[in-house]
């Protein structure tokens, strides 16, 4: 199955990709963290229009499941679920870690780091075969630096051995690499509790 619509609303940016055969439409908006719910459906409509397709033409719908912005993640997953339900199609969940990992060309171990604010990070480690060797965790920068492996992400991060990738370029490769893992539903990946949940302690 090759025709799909994929969305990433997990961070400050927004990425929407529509693919129909050889036609690939990428729409990327930077620094729109507080506007995902306002602009997402318009971006989806425009991407589908440019690809010459309707939601029912998609073989599946993909969304980035986190970790990242709690609200943003829910927005993207809800949009994908709604279109999949309405059209009777499958879903694909792509973690924020896999979003980066499947764009890394590495012959050894590496890690993916995502800013969790206040000097802390979400981390996942991979081998050259893209299999996870450090499960998703919430760690300090010092811990990441102590691993001594290349680290990748899509933000400016003050970490050693760090390479920043272009977030807008990552979604397509990750979705294509994982497209055999279609399911009937997807869930958000929360590595830690939200601020609201922490405040209730």
Residue pairs with C-beta under 8 A, 6 or more apart in sequence:
1 59
1 60
1 179
1 182
2 19
2 21
2 59
2 179
3 19
3 20
3 21
3 53
3 57
3 58
3 59
4 17
4 18
4 19
4 58
4 59
4 60
4 61
4 62
4 92
4 175
4 179
5 16
5 17
5 18
5 19
5 44
5 47
5 48
5 55
5 58
5 61
5 62
5 80
5 83
6 15
6 16
6 17
6 61
6 62
6 63
6 92
6 94
6 171
6 172
6 175
7 14
7 15
7 16
7 17
7 40
7 44
7 62
7 63
7 64
7 76
7 79
7 80
8 14
8 15
8 16
8 63
8 64
8 76
8 94
8 99
8 167
8 171
9 36
9 40
9 63
9 64
9 69
9 72
9 73
9 75
9 76
9 79
10 64
10 65
10 66
10 67
10 68
10 69
10 72
10 73
10 76
10 96
10 99
11 33
11 68
11 69
11 72
11 96
11 114
11 154
11 155
11 167
12 30
12 31
12 32
12 33
12 69
13 28
13 29
13 30
13 31
13 32
13 154
13 167
13 168
14 27
14 28
14 29
14 32
14 35
14 36
14 39
14 40
14 43
15 26
15 27
15 28
15 29
15 167
15 168
15 170
15 171
16 26
16 27
16 28
16 40
16 43
16 44
16 47
17 24
17 25
17 26
17 27
17 47
17 171
17 172
17 175
18 24
18 25
18 44
18 47
18 48
18 50
18 51
18 53
18 58
19 25
19 51
19 172
20 51
20 52
20 53
20 57
23 51
23 52
24 51
24 172
25 47
25 50
25 51
26 47
26 168
26 171
26 172
27 43
27 46
27 47
28 167
28 168
29 39
29 43
30 168
32 39
33 69
33 72
36 69
36 71
36 72
36 75
36 76
37 71
37 75
40 75
40 76
40 79
41 79
44 79
48 54
48 55
55 61
55 83
55 86
55 87
56 87
56 89
58 83
58 87
58 89
59 89
59 90
60 84
60 89
60 90
60 91
60 92
60 179
60 182
61 80
61 81
61 83
61 84
61 89
61 90
61 91
61 92
62 80
62 91
62 92
62 93
62 94
62 175
63 76
63 77
63 79
63 80
63 81
63 91
63 92
63 93
63 94
63 186
64 73
64 76
64 93
64 94
64 95
64 96
64 99
64 171
65 73
65 77
65 93
65 94
65 95
65 96
65 186
65 187
65 188
65 189
66 73
66 95
66 96
66 188
66 189
66 190
66 191
67 73
67 95
67 96
67 114
67 116
67 122
67 136
67 189
67 190
67 191
67 192
68 96
68 114
68 122
70 188
70 190
70 194
73 188
73 189
74 188
77 93
77 186
77 187
77 188
80 91
80 186
81 91
81 185
81 186
83 89
84 90
84 91
90 182
90 183
90 184
91 182
91 183
91 184
91 185
91 186
92 175
92 178
92 179
92 181
92 182
92 183
92 186
93 183
93 186
93 187
93 189
94 171
94 174
94 175
94 178
95 124
95 136
95 189
96 112
96 114
96 122
96 189
97 112
97 114
97 122
97 124
97 126
97 132
97 136
98 174
98 177
98 178
99 154
99 167
99 170
99 171
99 174
100 112
100 152
100 153
100 154
100 165
100 170
100 174
101 110
101 112
101 124
101 126
101 130
101 152
101 174
102 130
102 170
102 173
102 174
102 177
102 178
103 152
103 165
103 169
103 170
103 173
103 174
104 110
104 112
104 126
104 150
104 152
104 165
106 126
106 128
106 150
107 128
108 127
108 128
108 149
108 150
109 125
109 126
109 127
109 128
109 133
109 149
110 125
110 126
110 149
110 150
110 151
110 152
111 123
111 124
111 125
111 126
111 134
111 144
111 147
111 149
111 150
111 151
111 152
112 123
112 124
112 125
112 126
112 151
112 152
112 153
113 121
113 122
113 123
113 144
113 151
113 152
113 153
113 157
113 159
113 162
114 121
114 122
114 123
114 153
114 155
115 121
115 153
115 155
115 157
116 122
116 138
116 191
116 192
119 140
119 141
120 138
120 139
120 140
120 141
121 138
121 139
121 140
121 141
121 144
121 157
121 159
122 136
122 137
122 138
122 191
123 134
123 136
123 137
123 138
123 139
123 143
123 144
124 132
124 134
124 135
124 136
124 137
125 132
125 133
125 134
125 147
125 149
126 132
126 133
126 134
127 133
130 177
134 147
136 189
136 191
137 191
138 191
138 192
141 158
141 159
144 151
144 159
144 160
145 159
145 160
145 161
148 161
149 161
150 161
150 162
150 163
151 157
151 159
151 160
151 161
151 162
151 163
152 162
152 163
152 164
152 165
153 162
153 163
153 164
153 165
154 164
154 165
154 166
154 167
154 170
155 164
156 164
157 164
